[in-house]
Amino acid sequence: MAPYRRDADYLEALLTQHGVPIRRAAGVEEMLVLLEQSPGIIVATHEALKPEVLEIVRRHLIDQPAWSEMPLVVLLDRSAPQTRIRAELSTAWPRSRQIYYQRPVTALELLSGIQSSLLARLRQRDVRDHIEREVELRRELNHRVKNILASISSIFEMTRRRAVALNDFADDFAGRLRALANVHSAVFQADGEGVELRHVVDLTFSPYQTENQNRLAFEGPTILLRPEAATTLGLCLHELATNALKYGALSQPGGRIKLNWTISSDDDLLTLQWVESGGPPACEPSRSGYGTRYIRSALSGLFGTPPSILFDRQGLQCIFGGPLSRVSWEHREA
């Protein structure tokens, strides 16, 4: 802001020449518009600082966020009452960062001061970004901790209901917590990125594999899961594997499990198929246990449709899936 002589033209030419983008405020209305865009600094000659301008800047300084301290560069004429002007501005703009230059000022001195002020402003915005990231991370951590505690509470209650002995309860509960911890570790190591479905499956199957015998096989295309989808699928696969160990294919030496997943080319529909063989015939229980109830509830919530659980003579089959967009990292909302 420099209303007289050719000060504004000189400042614009000098700063533009050195790569500093500027906007000129020709009047109060334009100044209000520019201040809404959160400028880096304000540069003004003292002649431009009329009472209405002082009030507009004062309100802007009061309303600026805690991280912000916008520099105010004031160019004073050599013949102006400098002490009085500084005192008036300090009263009008308390606790503000004011930088004064006496005209005529050398180009190097003025340019160096403005660039230093802009650098300080960039650092302030770095602090702002850091604060915003920290707040977002805290919200995410709080959200995940609540989800984990809710999962643990649900696992505890439903495991307790079906337990007939303390040792059985302890083993089942510990196994489910380990599954939750393994998948959570994978999600954490992904550092907010997608988690590969193959990695989740491998983590779930690894406790049941032996060095000389591969009883669980899996195959499917690469899919990056959202963190919450990875956790849900990991827990559901753990329940299926635990059931197979107790009653299904893994309860006998010759039993096998195969997990396949495919994506239809027409409508991006993800389908997963769990098939057991070589074990005892699968018989539908008279009362659903925790694992079955959890699988039905969790997969219905995840995909929007319930899983199909088939109690076949050849072994248990579980087919489930839905729109890829509900679980895929690449299809997450912006």
NORDA-V106053 format. One line per field, one symbol per residue. phi: phi as a letter, one per 20 degrees, with the letter a starting at -180 (. if undefined). burial: + if it has 16 or more other C-alpha atoms within 10 Angstrom, else -. A space follows every 10 residues. Layout:
phi = ???
burial = ???
This chain:
phi = .bfdldgfff ffffffgdmd fccedfbfff ffffffelff bddbefffef gffgfffgff ffeffffebf fcedeefgef ffffffffff ffcfldedcd ceefdfffff ffffffffff fffffffgff ffffffffff ffffffffff ffffgfffff fefdbfffgf ffffffffff ffffffffff lnefdfggff ffffegfded fdbdeccbbr ffceefgfff ffffffffff fffffecdfe ecgefcccdc cccfffclee cdcdcdbmdf gedfffcfeg gfffgfffff ffdncffddd eeffqfccdb qrggffceff efff
burial = +++----+-- +--++----- -+--+----- +---+----+ ++++++-++- ---+--++-+ +------+++ +++++++--- -----+--+- --+--+-+-+ ++-------+ +-++--++-+ +--+---+-- ---------- -------+-- +---++-+++ --------+- -++--++-++ -+++-++--- ---+++++++ +++++----- ----++---- --++++++++ ++++++++++ ++++--++++ +---+++-+- +++------+ ++++++++++ ++-------+ ++-+++-+++ -++--++-+- -+-+++++++ +++++++++- ----
